[in-house]
Amino acid sequence: MRKAGLGDRAIRAAWPAWWSDDMAASPSSRAELRFALARKLGLSPKPLLGERVEFIWKDKARFKHLSVHDFNQQDAMTSFGVSVGRLILNATMETHPVNSISATSLRQAVLSNANYVDLQTLLATCWAIGIPVIHLRVFPLDTKSMHAMVVEDRGRHAILLGRDANYPAPVAFTLAHELGHIMLGHLEGASAIVDLEESTEFEDGDPQEQEADEFALTLLTSTPSPDIRTNISQFGARALAKAVLEAAPRYGIEPGTLALCLAYREKMWPTAIASLRHIYSESKPVWNEVNSIANQQLDWGQLNEESAEYLHNVMLGSDD
């Protein structure tokens, strides 16, 4: 499995708790182990019995920001992600699929009960319309490269976040972007869309990525190209934080998101990122909030004990 591209942490997360080394002498136990790993990691079980790895969802995903074409790694990411996505969909109450709402309509719905569209309201919206969201703490490859992933299964969708941060605004944009892929129908004919971490070699020319970015910006700010201006040319992180906290109600944009919009327009990323520590009351891993909500929303009783254990490992991280 390692030769096929799967990382140690993914294999450990999938390794069943019932296995012990003294079972290695039993052919039936070894076969049961292979079938258990195959179910969780998206592998075809029969080739695995012959010590050969074959991914079930091979060539079923569309990759974004792809600079290196390593097909083993692509197949590993796809099959791992689709398997996890199907698990969380199985544990999510089935609703009538809602896959074609405009960013403006979603924004209006959120703002009917909130001051801003932010990470918390986005998460609540996704779960309310039957789109489960989790943050991966275990990745299929030893080198984490997956920004986020959308999985489709029988007309339903799940979002797997890979990007972490200590403040919610960057993750809110990622989530809104992935929601855009769903609502804009970008998965038609594919089991998944995998957004890899941005590469310096990548030139942004993918129309679907541009459309998803515009969807995200419209959802978060009301316009696909927010015109955020400042009357001074240079300022520090504290001054920027103070300015966006004061201006946020006027623009109707969450303060952290407003700082990032200004950073994009003025090319002042270091200052904007530094300002987040003054905008939010505390620094804390965003994955914890995402997965705490998921833990409450998922119907764990719909999963068997082994599948639930695996999903817990993926959401909490396996021991190194």
C-alpha positions as CSV (number, residue, x, y, z in Angstrom):
1,M,0.0,0.0,0.0
2,R,2.9,2.4,0.7
3,K,4.3,1.6,-2.7
4,A,1.0,2.6,-4.2
5,G,1.2,6.0,-2.7
6,L,-0.7,5.7,0.6
7,G,0.9,7.3,3.6
8,D,1.6,5.7,7.0
9,R,-0.9,7.8,8.9
10,A,-3.7,6.9,6.5
11,I,-2.8,3.2,6.8
12,R,-2.7,3.4,10.6
13,A,-6.0,5.2,10.8
14,A,-7.6,2.4,8.7
15,W,-5.9,-0.4,10.7
16,P,-8.6,-2.2,12.7
17,A,-8.4,-2.3,16.5
18,W,-9.2,-6.0,16.5
19,W,-6.0,-6.9,14.8
20,S,-3.1,-8.4,16.8
21,D,0.3,-9.7,15.6
22,D,-0.5,-13.3,16.6
23,M,-3.3,-13.3,14.0
24,A,-0.7,-12.9,11.2
25,A,-0.3,-16.7,11.0
26,S,-4.0,-17.2,10.1
27,P,-4.8,-16.9,6.4
28,S,-8.4,-16.1,7.2
29,S,-7.4,-13.3,9.6
30,R,-5.0,-11.8,7.0
31,A,-7.8,-11.9,4.4
32,E,-10.2,-10.2,6.8
33,L,-7.6,-7.5,7.5
34,R,-7.2,-6.9,3.8
35,F,-10.9,-6.6,3.2
36,A,-11.2,-4.2,6.2
37,L,-8.4,-1.9,4.8
38,A,-9.9,-2.1,1.3
39,R,-13.3,-0.9,2.5
40,K,-11.8,2.1,4.3
41,L,-9.2,3.2,1.8
42,G,-11.1,2.8,-1.4
43,L,-9.2,-0.3,-2.6
44,S,-10.4,-3.2,-4.6
45,P,-10.2,-6.2,-2.2
46,K,-9.5,-9.0,-4.6
47,P,-6.2,-7.6,-6.0
48,L,-5.2,-6.8,-2.4
49,L,-5.4,-10.5,-1.6
50,G,-2.7,-11.0,-4.2
51,E,-0.5,-8.3,-2.7
52,R,-1.5,-5.8,-5.5
53,V,-3.1,-2.5,-4.8
54,E,-5.9,-1.3,-7.1
55,F,-7.9,1.8,-6.3
56,I,-11.7,1.6,-6.9
57,W,-12.2,5.3,-7.8
58,K,-9.3,5.5,-10.2
59,D,-9.6,8.4,-12.8
60,K,-12.9,9.5,-11.2
61,A,-11.8,12.9,-9.8
62,R,-10.9,16.3,-11.3
63,F,-7.8,17.9,-9.8
64,K,-7.3,21.6,-9.5
65,H,-3.9,23.4,-9.1
66,L,-2.1,20.2,-10.2
67,S,1.5,20.9,-11.1
68,V,2.9,17.3,-11.0
69,H,1.1,14.4,-12.6
70,D,1.7,11.5,-10.2
71,F,-1.1,9.2,-11.1
72,N,-0.6,6.9,-8.0
73,Q,-0.9,9.9,-5.7
74,Q,-4.0,11.1,-7.6
75,D,-5.6,7.7,-7.3
76,A,-4.7,7.4,-3.6
77,M,-6.2,10.9,-2.9
78,T,-9.4,10.2,-4.9
79,S,-10.1,6.8,-3.4
80,F,-9.3,7.8,0.2
81,G,-11.5,10.9,-0.2
82,V,-14.5,9.2,-1.9
83,S,-14.4,6.5,0.8
84,V,-14.5,9.0,3.6
85,G,-17.1,11.1,1.8
86,R,-19.4,8.2,1.4
87,L,-19.0,7.3,5.1
88,I,-20.0,10.7,6.3
89,L,-22.9,10.8,3.8
90,N,-24.1,7.4,5.2
91,A,-24.1,9.1,8.7
92,T,-25.9,12.2,7.5
93,M,-29.7,12.5,7.4
94,E,-30.8,12.3,3.8
95,T,-32.6,15.4,2.5
96,H,-33.8,16.4,-0.9
97,P,-30.6,17.4,-2.7
98,V,-30.2,21.1,-3.0
99,N,-27.4,21.6,-5.6
100,S,-28.3,24.7,-7.6
101,I,-28.7,27.7,-5.2
102,S,-27.1,31.0,-6.3
103,A,-24.5,32.6,-4.1
104,T,-26.8,35.7,-3.7
105,S,-29.8,33.6,-2.6
106,L,-27.6,31.7,0.0
107,R,-26.2,35.0,1.3
108,Q,-29.7,36.4,1.7
109,A,-30.8,33.3,3.6
110,V,-27.9,33.5,5.9
111,L,-28.2,37.3,6.5
112,S,-31.9,36.8,7.5
113,N,-30.6,35.4,10.8
114,A,-27.0,36.7,11.1
115,N,-24.9,39.9,10.6
116,Y,-22.4,38.3,8.4
117,V,-21.7,35.2,6.3
118,D,-18.8,33.6,8.2
119,L,-17.5,30.2,8.9
120,Q,-20.1,29.3,11.6
121,T,-23.0,30.3,9.4
122,L,-21.5,28.6,6.4
123,L,-21.1,25.3,8.4
124,A,-24.7,25.6,9.7
125,T,-26.0,26.2,6.1
126,C,-24.1,23.2,4.7
127,W,-25.5,20.8,7.3
128,A,-29.0,22.3,7.0
129,I,-29.1,21.5,3.3
130,G,-27.7,18.0,3.7
131,I,-24.0,18.7,2.8
132,P,-21.8,17.4,5.6
133,V,-18.5,19.0,6.2
134,I,-15.5,17.6,8.1
135,H,-11.9,18.6,8.5
136,L,-9.4,15.9,7.7
137,R,-6.7,15.3,10.4
138,V,-5.3,12.3,8.4
139,F,-4.4,12.6,4.8
140,P,-3.9,9.8,2.2
141,L,-0.3,11.0,1.4
142,D,2.6,11.5,3.8
143,T,3.0,15.0,2.4
144,K,-0.2,16.9,2.9
145,S,-1.2,18.6,-0.3
146,M,-5.0,18.6,-0.4
147,H,-6.6,22.0,0.2
148,A,-10.1,20.6,0.1
149,M,-12.2,18.0,-1.7
150,V,-15.9,17.7,-2.7
151,V,-17.3,14.2,-3.0
152,E,-20.5,13.2,-4.9
153,D,-22.4,10.1,-4.3
154,R,-25.8,9.4,-5.8
155,G,-26.7,13.1,-6.1
156,R,-25.5,14.0,-2.6
157,H,-22.3,15.9,-1.7
158,A,-19.8,16.1,1.1
159,I,-17.0,18.5,1.7
160,L,-13.7,17.4,3.2
161,L,-11.5,20.4,4.3
162,G,-7.7,19.9,4.4
163,R,-6.6,23.5,4.9
164,D,-6.2,24.5,8.5
165,A,-5.7,27.9,10.1
166,N,-5.8,29.5,13.5
167,Y,-8.5,32.0,12.5
168,P,-11.8,31.3,10.7
169,A,-11.7,33.7,7.7
170,P,-9.3,31.7,5.4
171,V,-11.2,28.5,6.0
172,A,-14.5,30.2,5.4
173,F,-13.3,31.2,1.9
174,T,-12.2,27.6,1.2
175,L,-15.5,26.2,2.3
176,A,-17.4,28.8,0.3
177,H,-15.3,27.9,-2.8
178,E,-16.0,24.2,-2.4
179,L,-19.7,25.0,-2.0
180,G,-19.4,26.9,-5.2
181,H,-18.2,23.8,-7.0
182,I,-21.3,22.0,-5.9
183,M,-23.8,24.7,-6.6
184,L,-22.3,25.4,-10.1
185,G,-22.5,21.8,-11.1
186,H,-18.8,21.3,-11.5
187,L,-18.9,17.7,-10.5
188,E,-21.0,16.5,-13.4
189,G,-19.5,13.2,-14.5
190,A,-16.9,13.0,-11.7
191,S,-16.9,11.4,-8.2
192,A,-14.9,14.3,-6.7
193,I,-13.1,17.5,-7.2
194,V,-9.8,17.8,-5.4
195,D,-8.4,21.3,-4.8
196,L,-4.7,20.9,-4.1
197,E,-2.7,23.5,-2.2
198,E,-1.7,26.3,-4.5
199,S,1.5,25.8,-6.4
200,T,3.9,28.6,-7.4
201,E,4.1,26.8,-10.8
202,F,0.3,26.9,-11.3
203,E,-1.1,29.6,-13.5
204,D,-4.7,30.4,-12.7
205,G,-6.5,29.7,-15.9
206,D,-9.1,27.2,-14.9
207,P,-12.6,28.6,-15.6
208,Q,-14.2,26.4,-12.9
209,E,-11.8,27.7,-10.3
210,Q,-12.5,31.3,-11.3
211,E,-16.3,30.6,-11.1
212,A,-15.9,29.0,-7.7
213,D,-13.9,31.9,-6.5
214,E,-16.5,34.3,-7.7
215,F,-19.3,32.3,-6.1
216,A,-17.3,32.4,-2.8
217,L,-16.7,36.1,-2.9
218,T,-20.4,36.8,-3.8
219,L,-21.5,34.6,-0.9
220,L,-19.1,36.2,1.6
221,T,-19.2,39.8,0.4
222,S,-22.2,40.2,-2.0
223,T,-20.1,40.8,-5.1
224,P,-17.6,38.7,-7.2
225,S,-15.1,41.5,-7.1
226,P,-15.3,43.5,-3.9
227,D,-14.2,47.1,-4.2
228,I,-12.6,47.6,-0.8
229,R,-10.6,50.8,-0.5
230,T,-8.6,52.6,2.1
231,N,-7.6,56.2,2.4
232,I,-4.1,55.5,3.5
233,S,-1.4,53.6,1.6
234,Q,0.5,51.9,4.4
235,F,-0.5,50.7,7.8
236,G,0.3,48.0,10.3
237,A,-1.6,45.0,11.5
238,R,-3.2,46.7,14.5
239,A,-4.4,49.6,12.4
240,L,-5.8,47.3,9.8
241,A,-7.7,45.3,12.4
242,K,-9.2,48.4,14.0
243,A,-10.2,49.7,10.5
244,V,-12.0,46.5,9.4
245,L,-13.7,46.0,12.8
246,E,-15.2,49.5,12.3
247,A,-16.0,49.1,8.6
248,A,-17.4,45.6,8.7
249,P,-21.0,46.5,9.6
250,R,-21.0,49.1,6.8
251,Y,-19.9,46.7,4.2
252,G,-21.8,43.7,5.6
253,I,-18.7,41.6,5.5
254,E,-17.2,39.6,8.4
255,P,-14.1,41.5,9.6
256,G,-11.5,38.8,8.9
257,T,-12.9,38.3,5.4
258,L,-12.8,42.1,4.9
259,A,-9.1,42.1,5.8
260,L,-8.4,39.3,3.3
261,C,-10.3,41.2,0.6
262,L,-8.2,44.3,1.2
263,A,-5.1,42.1,1.2
264,Y,-6.0,40.7,-2.2
265,R,-6.7,44.1,-3.7
266,E,-3.7,45.9,-2.2
267,K,-1.2,42.9,-2.3
268,M,-0.6,43.2,1.4
269,W,-0.9,39.6,2.6
270,P,1.6,39.6,5.5
271,T,-0.1,42.6,7.1
272,A,-3.6,41.2,6.6
273,I,-2.6,37.8,8.0
274,A,-1.0,39.4,11.0
275,S,-4.1,41.5,11.6
276,L,-6.2,38.4,12.2
277,R,-4.7,38.0,15.7
278,H,-6.1,41.4,16.6
279,I,-9.5,40.8,14.9
280,Y,-10.4,37.6,16.7
281,S,-10.5,37.2,20.4
282,E,-8.2,34.1,20.4
283,S,-6.1,31.9,18.2
284,K,-7.2,28.3,18.0
285,P,-7.1,25.5,15.4
286,V,-10.2,25.9,13.2
287,W,-10.4,22.2,12.5
288,N,-11.5,21.6,16.1
289,E,-14.6,23.8,15.6
290,V,-15.4,22.2,12.2
291,N,-15.2,18.7,13.6
292,S,-17.0,19.4,16.8
293,I,-20.0,20.5,14.8
294,A,-19.6,17.4,12.6
295,N,-19.4,15.2,15.6
296,Q,-22.8,16.6,16.8
297,Q,-24.4,16.4,13.4
298,L,-23.4,13.0,12.3
299,D,-25.6,10.0,13.2
300,W,-22.9,7.7,14.4
301,G,-25.5,4.9,14.9
302,Q,-25.7,4.6,11.1
303,L,-22.1,3.3,11.0
304,N,-20.8,0.0,12.2
305,E,-18.3,0.0,14.9
306,E,-15.3,-0.4,12.6
307,S,-16.4,2.4,10.2
308,A,-17.1,4.7,13.1
309,E,-13.7,4.1,14.6
310,Y,-12.0,4.8,11.3
311,L,-14.0,8.1,10.8
312,H,-13.1,9.1,14.4
313,N,-9.4,8.5,13.5
314,V,-9.7,10.6,10.3
315,M,-11.3,13.5,12.2
316,L,-9.1,13.4,15.2
317,G,-5.8,12.2,13.9
318,S,-4.1,8.9,14.5
319,D,-1.2,8.7,16.9
320,D,2.3,9.1,15.3
